[in-house]
């Protein structure tokens, strides 16, 4: 970018050849020599143009030069009309000045018509028109260069700098190598002007080595050349080389300018050397560049990206703020740094200043509104951008969609999406993320399918969001298809997408594929480790989870709060009391992480499952502040397991104080009374549920087969293959009884006969799903079943027998964890 600014400055020399008023013309070559000390014509002279019978080329050229200087397009057109009527009067030099007038006025169509009608053309004619097109790149301008070459006009330095600038603006910098060949043949490689333009082109397409070769060929390297090469290194990730070149430049006696310093700040960010950046800041102050717009914005970038927002604010307060750029930049960084209230305050302050917000300003402040959930301010800004016509910009419309989606008004986002004529991948991603956050995962998948049909570019946000939807829907086949798509589109090695893949496979019951996805990540971050540790913990593979944590500790990745949630959960799932206590202590003492409610919940669960209810209560009493509902639920679950009715009643009371409509607590309390044969209390609990309109969530199990999810409830008879399912259940019942299965009637907490209890057990939703999986999937394939409630003891025992009889792995995810049944054994070790 900085080289481009220099190139733009240098190519103006060509234009100045045409607009300098103190040059006399030579009609043969189109250039000029001293004319007159006068640089302006009076309005009276302009009005007299049509009355001059013999207006010569000399006077016409001088008049057109003054039109360019004064920006007087109308007078220039008047003279143009005069010459068209009189049939002559301008020579080549004058025609080039007239052409330059149209180019400077951005009337490129008129300029092209004039160019085609000119009686003769030279190099200056072509360069002038190409320069005009370089600001509004078109393929036609490249054709002009080819035509210039073919017609045999002189290819000088100004031609090459103009054409190279054009290629950069057209984002076709890779074509610079072709132009470089012509430059080399004509011996312009050593020219500093041409070298700088080539540096810019090669830098834009990432050809750093070629840029260095160009730099080495420049015979008289000036400040622009050195700055160009430093910028090339900084823009293409060669940050150390940028500093080495800067040192060489200083030893040769060159002083840095604003562009040099801006590039050095970028290199400091790339190297994460913020202290070096502060040294460069000192150099900025010494050289009095702190108020320069390029340097000041680079300083803001340095401090905001290094999370030193206060330093950035001090820089912001010291720089001129007439331009919108520093305001927009600072508002954007506040929004991105989760300091949204400050972003809004700064925006309100900006509205009292002369600077006028642009589309990027509004997009940034809308991002702050979305993060805060400030719907009122978001609507006000929506009205304002509609008034000023900025709602048509895709950045603004996307930000508005995000505001409405995060505030729960997804239909408003859909309406904006449909009205937008400039949708891009961010527009689609905003809606998909919105639906995922609202837990409408089916709609997210539908939108993703539409996005594919419209051939919209997929990004890491698209993949991570849609994989999250697959994980929550537990649709493994769909998730695997998306995984294959990430491989095709080269996103598999993206750490954000890979982390989402780990989470998806773990939550869909395929922990082996989750580990494979983890192993494929080259640069694992804390999210990668956390996803794998939590995945192993969720699957009851506590030892593997702890092994992963030990591996993590040997890397440079530092554990965070979520890491220890996974570790403590792993200890709780397999009953490692001493290890759990040690990790809890280490978290506080060794890693300076204050325990949160999730950590306390894991520890209460660990103590409770092992029957150490007194320890669990003591820990709850030590929690600073009010224990959360999760903590009391963990204690209640432990009381159910160990049949501690008194403590269970207390825990249930605490849960219902916090969440009066929590149906699971009523159910657990009712089950505790039923286990103790206190049927009057059971009836009282059910009466309270009815009075408070609390309904028990029905047991539901589901299984995916060939991309279709099949749902089953207790005693379900609605499935189209129900006869096959019940036939399979009868066969399984006979087989496991022969293998030694004895029905556990105690899990049916109803006052009915044992035969009825046995019948009710065999129509549990997870058994229906298992029978369907056995009749509908190929032999030997794993069967994965999801359940919305905790699997009962009898079903757990039945699944162990069936896994041994049918020789297949059966994976069941209940509300708490995964159970892997294989060859008569469950991964939980009957501890859950």
Steps between C-alpha positions, in 0.01 A plus 500: 500500500778743593702426188184560303470848647858575396440359156191718468706804598774429251272427206352845539814630329353396166187696564701801611675499163164587355378745760803716585413851391855626448585278204502589131386237255666310218228368273721229360561312828209622715720648780567868571741777593452830690195695388409784726503608860123531489318193635140616489257629243222736606132415469480770231754307294296182545187674379689628197610154382232461231576850362873438442530417131858378510536328841834323460623177661732694732218701661260202507752279679570768759128553558438125549789484747327767707171307482674200656659713772171672587285189456300690238354218291227718345748745348707212367194351335417841352843518338466139383173592328663804341774289343250241381296775330800670343656171398844537655721717713664244737820308447592168664615673817167681531297187432691320779419781742133483403510123551655555842219742588237232438702238690547733800125568494439118510309516170670188370241426235546849352876463534491171309289656223741791473796260493347307210426824308842659546675555163822357644619344827828455681622334821362783715153445350499133591646555848246771580206276416650194673550711813132588495402135475740403780269671751203304361669180375369338184639241261476765227790688658727197464406487133613862472845403621517215247392740228761755610766233466377375162479847346866550579474790744775560750486280812652722766508491879167678533327242283622215717417664834149576375439150367636332813278715719207400279574129548511544878167682503350226281632237747694344214845556648616158384508642146778734610753229407403544134552876518823438690633313199446802274654730763807278516540496120478878478746554785266672745573261788737744668247785491378583851152601381447174313661296776260640759197418285631146445558463875138593561372253242712209625416584860129492421519146364738374773811460280745624761809347338423662166445831678842467662661431162337816363627699799855373450490611134415863582819699448424807710284385789317786667270525801203377297685187387606406853154568640348294219711198586438533875128520431517197272659296780251624760196436279608144418592371845879544473508712813861439604620586149306826524697598810832390348432720198402787725833470682691501168304802384584692818872412470498650149372826645136488389247628752167314526188667374138442596458200267816334632383535859153368420655187347723450806197500727349223287823302535493549879149355510604206285791421732287571809778732613292769662798641692682553169185669377522741793859579396377576149232717660780698666662542157166628371490765770860605433434537127169684563285250310258424786225707338544346154181311404681185380727483805226578751271227364791252507566598862136442587522160331814410696356578841149366443621166363737465795197555730642827631181695440601774743815578303293500181255743660785737596631490142149563369456806723826653371444462127292723269145369474362694206499183289258213553772232491638528858146521639388191307817315588467565873128417509571175315777399738285577805224282354739216417662519847164448673500859625171574335376771733815702430446446127149643527619795711773578247245484218276747683799727552586475130149619408581829675819543294545609135595148387210328322451124566529272200381145437791351695427719802137388508596135448732516803255672733229254391738219594516652849119516511478133401746393769318700769158396374409868477202473267379857560823664386527249214157604372589869529816448295299294251267797445793738463691292243179469300467879495858556382492207255774294668277198563573388144863424590544130569708563816218703652221262400697205639557683829128581522413135439738406782334747740153361437617137510681541833201684643274206408326668204626256240202574271619860468841366399337277238309800362821704470671202338229469237503873426878518466629514143865458603502181703837345575624208710478713816127554436441125488725434799318761708170318452649155559672615822176671604301178464768297680498745793120473512537118505308471173754259356273353232452844345877557514552180299233607250673835449834324458347285225366813327843660531657204323238511225573870444875424473587748776858485630514301825717632783627377835199668664265305274663167580539555875137615534346222295713235673370639829146445369588141403649440845185618676273303266739201533476435125828320445449419132432865412799608708723248320381634162589854608839368614563367150402843365759668725765273348395590146503872577833483689351603835586176681824646636332820621519480879152649555339250263706213643388589853138495383561157343636365830193628683262364236646149496519487880138609548379266224659201675807437282788580737751317279438735208513793741851391599599465133380855434701615803815328378471672161528850653850640453478794740267395782355780710333485841159435336642191324626351827182592688279341234695174514518488881127574531426244228681223683336603827155500337562146373598374845863459393637686800852357487538604136376848591760532778768370264405773252529757778849380586596523132362854489712603799813403304414749224500880499119509524386615842189334653201723570176471695335271242802268503451431869125457456584212264766359732280512813207360303723208393592433862133512597395261221742226606510568876860622544464675837865570586587606146197729483592675824861535383399655168259738675778618733753524214257711297496763774861484621697418183290666230340786700154412368216589734239220519172574325161331552581235240809395699302482824228301324755242381645465850156466664416234240829321570443496879132413460545203265753350739256537789693774677196721537634678809807615301271613221289710739814649660629603157165661416521703821847624395379637166527880496160642423183305436544145360348459156219266405757268336671441835175407675399274210833314530437448873141389434621244245743360757222478760288298255786255442572455872135530611563785743143623519550780752789667315321433172195692618723793599676496161169483313368791704807712406464414131129586494568831674728593213299335218140430608411342163787246493316175419806276549521594868136400557566171323813422703323588826205282400739214417667532840162475674402205280823315583420549869139374435362835614217505249313782675797729445518386137136598456565836669792577265288415196218714635738794538623448145144505372416809704806687372443366146838329494507212254746216508713485188418172323785258432622538143769313309615551145731335250631618164491274196592607146467868587154462657445530876248252646335588834348261755302554819411249772269232358508665157300323229499770231813403309449346156729207591343442842430127433863434418605702805279306743600173335866587558423590863337161562799322348741706712294429813530126447874519426602709800288292740688192385823696560400566863306827494270563796256790487556780754145588598609771744565752225126519428380728777132415461276306736432217249575126471846378396373357172363840405829661599690255276267581209547873550878461507506330161331791327742766627586743221871409488417130450266585212775713343750216547269245339448733203877547467553124495243441223591801286882528506759264352644232724813607683429874484492690829156607621474849650195594705422835664269535800365810669491342849732289711519136389343270759690223680309220329552640148869539583520132595298394192728694263806326642346158429385601151842643401653159574229303318490707178880567498451873438603819674203689644547865593234670714509865596268583787453838665827468694756311289577234240494126561698275265371141519730244343531124558289515816690787664416871531765772490358654818594192702145506645586828673282788388 
